[in-house]
């Protein structure tokens, strides 16, 4: 979790914003987020700044409904002070119907954005959309498929860092020789690294 906090801090220092997924590598924070959201549901979000956005897509025999809740976190939320400018919990619930078979999936995210459900839902969706396309480039640039990380938390953290690095390298446009070349230049010259970080947009 520590490296994600550092990434969030670096993003804020560069005047950017972050949206970070809570998966198995932050079990305590994820449990606190789930518990807080359940409490908000039970009280119908009374006294809590909150937005919800729902969308439905159909095609290829599949119907997917996505419900995005964006809930402002209280000042005493466990661990809030550990994350730079942390403000909002995002919960994305997806219901899929494929050939009359129903499945549900729920994911939690934290962000320094305000509780803007439609906007944050779009940000999360864009991440999902490029995740598969990123994999081959991550493998070529960072050798992801050849890595062997025994600690599951460490593996998840390293994967998050590699995806963040790939996003930053893609946003820097002055070097047109490819991501792998940019990565090498950043490793050899701190000035190139700072240039990449300075162009970050989230």
N, C-alpha and C positions, 0 to 999 in steps of 0.2 A: 504493500500500500504506500510505503514511503516514497517510492519513485513516482507514483501517480500524483502525490501531493507536490513533489518538486516540479513535475510537468505543469500542473495547474498554476503554480507560482510563476514559472517562467512565462506561461501564456499571459497571465495578468500583467507581468512586468512589461511585456511587449504590447500592452493595450488591447489584448484579445480577450475572448471569452471561451469557457470550456463547458462541455457536456460529457460527463464520464459515466460509463455503465458500471453498475454494481453487480458483479458476478461473484463466483466462488472465492476470489482473492480478497474480498472485504466482508467476511461473514458477519462480523459484529455490526458494522455500519449498515449492511443490507438488512439484518434482522431488525435494527432500530428503525430503519426506513419503512419496512413492511408493517411494523407495529404501529408506527405513527399514522400511516395511511389507513390502517384498519380503524384506528380511533377516529380519524376524520370521517370515514364512511359512516361509522356508528352515530356520530353527532351531526351528520348531514353537513359537514364543513362549516358549522356555525362559528362565526368569529375568525375564520381563516380565509386569507386571500387565496382564491382558487379559480381555475378555469378548466373546462373540459371541452374536448373536441372529438367528434366521431365522424368516421368516414368509412365507406363501403366500396369495395372494388370487386368486379366479377369478370371472369374470363377463363377459358380453357377448362370448364367444368368445375371451377373453384370460386367460392365467394369468401372474401376476407373482410371482416369488420374490425376496425382498429379504434379503440377508445383511449384517448390520451388525457390523463389528469396531470395538471401542473399545480402543485401545492406549495405555498410559501412556508418555509421552515421557521419554527419559533427560535428565539435567541438561545434557549436552553436545550435545543436538540443535541443529543449526545454526539460529540465529535465535531460539531459545527465550527467551533473556533479553530480546529486543526486545518481547515480547508480555506484557502484565500477567497474571501468575499462570497462564500457559499450562501445561497439564498433559497433555492427551490428544489423540491423533489419532483421528479417526473416519473409517472407510472404509465407504461404502455401495455394495454391488454389487447391481445389479438385473438379473434375467434375465426377459425377456418372451417369451412364446409367443403369437403371434397368428396363428390359422389355419395352424398348423404352421410358421410362420416364427419363428426364434429371434433375439433381439438381446440384447446385454449392454451395460450402462452402469455406469461406476464413478465415484464422486465422493469427494473428500477434504474433510474439515472439521477445524478446530482449535477447542478449547474449554478453558475453565478448570474445567469439571466433571471429576470422576473418571471412570475407564473403566467407565461403566454403559451397556452396549450397548442394552438395550431402551429405556431412558429416552431416550438420545440419538437412537436411531432414530426414536422417536415425535416428538421435537422437530424433526428434519429433515423428517419426513413432513408435519407440520403446516405447515411453511414451504412445502413443495411444493404443498400443498393450497390455500393462500391466494394463491399467487403469481399465478395467472391472474386471480383475482378482484380482486387489488390493481391490476392494470394500468389498468383504466378509471378508478379513483379517483386513481391517480398522474397520469394524463393530465389529469384535471379539476383537480386540486389543484396539481400542479407543472408542467403543460404538457410532460410527458415526450416525447410524440410529436412535438412541434415543435422539440425540441432537436437541435442538430447539433454533435456532439463529434468532431473529426477523430481525436484520439488514442484508440485503442481502450482502452488502460489507463485513461485519464481517464474515458472513457464508462462503463466498468464500475464504477469507483470512485464516480462520481456517482450511478449507478443504485443502488448499495448504500446510499449515504447517504440517498437519497430514500426508499428502502424502510424504512430504519431510522427516519427522521423520521415516516413515515406510521404505523409501529407505535407510536411514542411518543405521537403525537397521538391515536391511537385509545384508548390506555390512560387518558388524562386524562379524567375523567368530570364535572368540575364545570361545564365549558362544554358546553352541549347544542346549540349553534348550528351544529355541523358542523365538519369537518376544515379546510376552507378558512378559516373564521373563526378557528379556533384558531391556524392557521399565521400569519395576519396579526397576531393579538394577540402571539404570541411574537416576531415581528419588531419590533413597536413597543415592547414592554415586557419588559425582562430578568426581571422578577418572574414574568411568565407563562411565560417560557421555563424558568426554574428549577422552576416548579411542574410543568411537563410532564416534565422530566427526573427530578424526585423521585419521580414515580409509576411509573417504568419497572419492568416485571417481565419477566424473560427466563428 
